[in-house]
Amino acid sequence: MRHELITDAVLVKNYMNGDESALSVLIHRHKQKIYSFIYSKVFDRDITEDIFQDAFIKVIKNLKLGKYNEEGKFLPWVMRISHNLVIDHFRKNNRMPKFDNSGDFNIFSVLSDSAMNAEKRLIKDQVECDLRRIIEELPEDQKEVLIMRMYKDMSFKEISDRTGVSINTALGRMRYALINLRKVIDKNNIILTN
């Protein structure tokens, strides 16, 4: 049987059942796509090779532990592992952009509305998810003002009317919400990027 006719799912199953050659076929089949994806992020052949190898070490570990359950989606699964390893690489080397904390702190500046490719959309979705999780940690009054201002696009006058507090109090709560978000981001070494 020719290797091209065997699906990724069958090859994964065969590998998990002890057929070591099935993994070689999978690596050979997808090497160019995965390698090109990693290289397009790091622009260094040695680093690309390291990340590629780390990705397949992780793939092997997960397969051996029986942690793979995304039948028919082997390539997207490996791409996600590779993507996470690229992010880890940048975090370790402190090359991923961080916020400039000078002047007005605007955590939402990372969320651009420009047309995005699938990878940027994935990163944006992850940033938004991380952000929502952090916002949930804020005191209720700060969270309420921040959500009204940033997600509902309400003016501070409208927020003041809705919450029954002065405009200055609403402004203060927004300021403290942003300060507290920054503290959580710094404390947990969270990197938000677009």
C-alpha positions in Angstrom: 0.0 0.0 0.0 1.4 3.4 -0.9 2.0 5.8 2.0 0.0 8.6 0.3 -3.2 6.6 0.5 -3.0 6.0 4.3 -4.7 8.8 6.2 -3.0 10.6 9.1 -5.6 9.1 11.5 -4.6 5.6 10.4 -0.9 6.4 10.7 -1.4 7.9 14.2 -3.3 4.8 15.2 -0.7 2.5 13.8 2.1 4.4 15.6 0.2 4.2 18.8 -0.1 0.5 18.3 3.7 0.1 18.0 4.4 0.8 14.3 7.4 3.1 14.6 7.6 3.6 10.8 4.1 5.3 10.8 5.6 8.3 12.5 8.3 8.6 9.9 5.6 8.8 7.2 3.8 11.5 9.2 6.9 13.5 9.7 7.9 13.2 6.0 4.4 14.1 4.9 4.1 17.2 6.9 7.7 18.4 7.4 7.7 21.1 4.8 4.5 22.8 6.0 5.5 22.7 9.7 9.1 23.7 9.0 8.0 26.6 6.8 5.4 27.7 9.4 8.1 27.8 12.1 10.7 29.5 9.9 8.2 32.2 8.9 8.0 33.2 12.6 11.6 32.9 13.7 13.6 33.5 10.5 16.5 31.3 11.7 17.2 27.8 10.3 18.9 26.5 13.5 16.1 27.7 15.8 13.5 26.4 13.3 15.2 23.0 13.4 15.3 23.0 17.2 11.6 24.0 17.4 10.6 21.4 14.8 12.4 18.7 16.7 10.9 19.8 20.0 7.4 19.8 18.4 7.9 16.1 17.3 9.3 15.2 20.7 6.1 16.6 22.2 4.0 14.8 19.6 5.7 11.5 20.4 5.3 12.0 24.2 1.6 12.8 23.8 1.0 9.9 21.4 2.8 7.4 23.7 0.8 8.7 26.7 -2.4 8.3 24.6 -3.2 12.0 24.9 -4.0 12.4 21.2 -7.7 12.5 20.6 -8.1 14.8 17.6 -8.7 12.1 14.9 -8.2 13.4 11.4 -6.7 16.6 12.6 -3.1 15.6 13.0 -1.6 18.5 11.1 -3.5 21.3 12.9 -2.6 19.6 16.2 1.1 19.6 15.3 0.8 23.2 14.0 -0.7 24.3 17.3 2.1 22.5 19.2 4.7 24.3 17.0 2.9 27.6 17.4 3.1 27.3 21.2 6.7 26.3 21.0 7.5 29.4 18.9 5.7 31.6 21.5 7.7 29.9 24.3 10.9 30.6 22.3 10.1 34.3 22.1 9.1 34.5 25.7 12.3 32.8 26.8 14.3 35.2 24.7 12.3 38.2 25.6 11.8 39.1 22.0 8.0 39.2 22.0 6.7 42.7 22.1 5.5 43.9 25.5 3.5 46.9 26.5 5.2 50.2 26.8 4.1 51.3 30.3 4.9 54.9 29.8 2.1 57.4 29.4 -1.5 56.3 29.2 -1.9 52.6 29.7 -4.2 51.2 27.0 -4.4 47.4 27.3 -6.8 47.3 24.3 -4.2 48.7 21.9 -3.1 45.2 21.1 -6.4 44.3 19.6 -6.1 45.6 16.1 -9.1 45.4 13.7 -7.1 45.1 10.5 -7.6 42.2 8.2 -5.9 39.1 9.8 -4.7 35.8 8.6 -5.7 32.7 10.5 -2.7 32.7 12.7 -3.1 36.3 13.8 -6.8 35.7 14.5 -5.8 32.7 16.6 -3.4 34.9 18.6 -6.0 37.7 18.9 -8.6 35.2 20.2 -6.1 33.9 22.8 -5.3 37.5 23.9 -9.0 38.3 24.2 -9.6 35.1 26.2 -6.6 35.9 28.5 -7.9 39.4 28.9 -11.5 38.3 29.8 -10.0 36.0 32.4 -7.9 38.8 33.9 -10.9 41.2 33.9 -12.9 38.7 35.9 -10.4 39.1 38.7 -11.1 42.8 39.1 -13.3 44.2 41.9 -16.9 44.3 40.8 -17.1 48.2 40.6 -13.9 48.4 38.5 -15.0 45.5 36.2 -18.4 47.1 35.6 -16.9 50.5 34.5 -14.2 48.8 32.4 -16.7 46.6 30.6 -19.1 49.5 30.0 -16.3 51.7 28.6 -14.3 49.2 26.6 -16.9 46.7 25.5 -20.1 48.7 25.4 -18.4 51.9 24.2 -20.2 54.0 26.8 -19.1 57.5 27.6 -18.1 58.3 31.2 -21.3 60.5 31.4 -23.4 57.4 30.4 -21.5 55.2 32.9 -22.0 57.8 35.6 -25.8 57.9 34.9 -26.0 54.1 34.7 -24.1 53.4 37.9 -25.3 56.3 39.9 -21.8 57.6 40.7 -20.1 60.9 39.7 -18.1 61.1 36.5 -14.9 61.5 38.6 -15.7 58.3 40.5 -16.3 56.4 37.2 -13.0 57.8 35.9 -11.3 56.7 39.1 -12.7 53.2 38.9 -11.5 53.0 35.3 -8.0 54.2 36.2 -7.8 51.6 39.1 -9.1 48.9 36.8 -6.3 49.6 34.3 -3.7 49.8 37.1 -4.9 46.5 38.6 -4.9 44.8 35.1 -1.3 45.9 34.7 -0.4 44.5 38.1 -2.0 41.1 37.2 -0.2 41.1 33.8 3.2 41.9 35.4 2.8 39.6 38.3 1.9 36.6 36.1 4.3 37.6 33.4 1.5 37.5 30.8 2.5 38.6 27.4 -0.3 40.1 25.2 0.6 40.5 21.6 -1.1 40.9 18.3 
